[in-house]
Amino acid sequence: MAKSMDANNIKSNLGGCWKFGAACWLLLIATLAVLLIVFSGGLASMMSAWRTDEYSHGYMLPLVTAFLVWQKSSLLAQMSFRSSWWGFLVTLLGLVFYVVGELGALYTIIQYGFLITLAGVLLALLGSRAFKIILPAYLVLLFTIPLPAFLYNNLSSQLQLVSSQLGVGVIRLVGISVFLEGNVIDLGNYQLQVVEACSGLRYLFPFSALGFIAAILFRGAFWKKVILFVSTLPITILMNSFRIGVIGVLVDRAGVGMAEGFLHDFEGWIVFMACAAILVAEMWLLARIGPDRIPFSEAFAIEGPEPLPEGATRARRRLTPSFYAVLPLLVMALGVSVMLPNRAEAELKRAPFALFPLDIGEWHGKVGVLESIYVDALKLDDYLLVDYSDAQGQTLNLYAAYYESQRKGASAHSPKSCLPGGGWRIQALSQWEVPGVNPDAEPFRVNRSLIQMGDERLLVYYWFQQRGRIIANEYLVKWYLFWDALTRNRTDGALVRITTAAPLGDSIEEKDQLVADFIRVIEPRLERFVPN
């Protein structure tokens, strides 16, 4: 019977077109419903991210995808759908992603698993030849998935620095004296900090999606499409830097109020619209160069599907055997989604950092407080900030940030990414081994950084204390985060940082010894506050 169905489905039907019957449409709708139910947790998290400025374009992208597929509907109607058993394998791979993501409660893996599974189902339904036609439309959906937190944080930090440097260049072009330290723009009477919201990501993500859609609609050579999409990154950076420069000029001329409120947001809209205008101008230019020159009205036109041939006969399309083969996989995944327990974080007993001792041997501490803007940005659950000093006048700053869960985007920020934003330049960065408290204890590896701003120099040691491990490598932290979420149902952990002044001319070796001795004193005490 399957062979007969497939034979009927792939017959030539010259001069005609295919259509699904009501029963097939009901089965296709039911399949989509099962997919949405199975991946509902990851999709809900993804839609939650769409409420932020950076990903607010996510609501529109499924509609854009549907429109782009509709544009190809007449072409698809004239093609026979052939079985593709690669679709079965791709669907299986996507469901493996789902199970792994659910067990580890890591939403990014679930979200990519959804797109992989959707691609597998479509490939099994359409066949490789027809799937290639809608592949560009399908790829638009990749822009709906938020970046993992550690990639987002690193990218944001780098863009803040680049935008600050270029923005200062704009300010200097109009003859204003300005000084830059990291992402802090010093205008003399005012200081502007290029915070995460000004990194340009709120323009880059929607604008890159817009550039990709424009490249799909643009009728030109493939290399022109690539240029359209790739150019969205430099356009965004340059225009965001120009915006920062203009704000700096307005603040210098009219006061700090020019950098706040409605005007600040309105300038952001102007920048995005200017980026879109540059993209249109770029398409106009690309349409007029090369051997495939055509008028801009023909190169970029948003049109509906081409009409079907006149007098075309309609043949009943049947679902392919490979599509029927993926249905049991989806049914099993639905059963797994019901049976899997709610993977809430394992309950842990820990003391709050408020109970951390201030008197440790000869060291005496004074508690500090983080500003609310930093607490909100770091998304931490508990923190410790203490300045310790001894009788000899030596001082150390201890900072620890604890996260009960690092599954939903909140995670420890590496000082390597954050310090340059404050104007500090990293003079040296390496990993050092610190001997354990007991002679027979294994030494543990930490990060050591020497940073400098002007004549001020600091020695910084930091590490990630995560579920019984002391880890220096931030990428290894991400691996253990995934592994422990999967095997131990835990993603808690902390960043621990110790800082001491290292004035120019002082012995760095003595400062290293001072910090190493302090680490050996506090490390056993941290276990009460950062569970193993």
Sequence and secondary structure as in RCSB ss.txt:
>XXXX:A:sequence
MAKSMDANNIKSNLGGCWKFGAACWLLLIATLAVLLIVFSGGLASMMSAWRTDEYSHGYMLPLVTAFLVWQKSSL
LAQMSFRSSWWGFLVTLLGLVFYVVGELGALYTIIQYGFLITLAGVLLALLGSRAFKIILPAYLVLLFTIPLPAF
LYNNLSSQLQLVSSQLGVGVIRLVGISVFLEGNVIDLGNYQLQVVEACSGLRYLFPFSALGFIAAILFRGAFWKK
VILFVSTLPITILMNSFRIGVIGVLVDRAGVGMAEGFLHDFEGWIVFMACAAILVAEMWLLARIGPDRIPFSEAF
AIEGPEPLPEGATRARRRLTPSFYAVLPLLVMALGVSVMLPNRAEAELKRAPFALFPLDIGEWHGKVGVLESIYV
DALKLDDYLLVDYSDAQGQTLNLYAAYYESQRKGASAHSPKSCLPGGGWRIQALSQWEVPGVNPDAEPFRVNRSL
IQMGDERLLVYYWFQQRGRIIANEYLVKWYLFWDALTRNRTDGALVRITTAAPLGDSIEEKDQLVADFIRVIEPR
LERFVPN
>XXXX:A:secstr
 HHHHHHHHTS  TTEEEEE HHHHHHHHHHHHHHHHHTHHHHHHHHHHTTSTTTGGGGTHHHHHHHHHHHTHHH
HHTS     HHHHHHHHHHHHHHHHHHHHT HHHHHHHHHHHHHHHHHHHH HHHHHHHHHHHHGGGGGS   HH
HHHHHHHHHHHHHHHHHHHHHHHTT   EEETTEEE SS EEE  GGGSSHHHHHHHHHHHHHHHHHB S HHHH
HHHHHTHHHHHHHHHHHHHHHHHHHHHHH GGGGSHHHHHHHHHHHHHHHHHHHHHHHHHHHTSSTT   HHHHB
         TT EEEEE   HHHHHHHHHHHHHHHHHHHS            GGGS SEETTEEEEE    HHHH
HHHT SEEEEEEEE TT  EEEEEEEEES  SSS     HHHHGGGGT EEEEEEEEEE  SSTTS  EEEEEEE
EEETTEEEEEEEEEEETTEEE  HHHHHHHHHHHHHHTS   EEEEEEEEE  TTS HHHHHHHHHHHHHHHHHH
HTTTS  
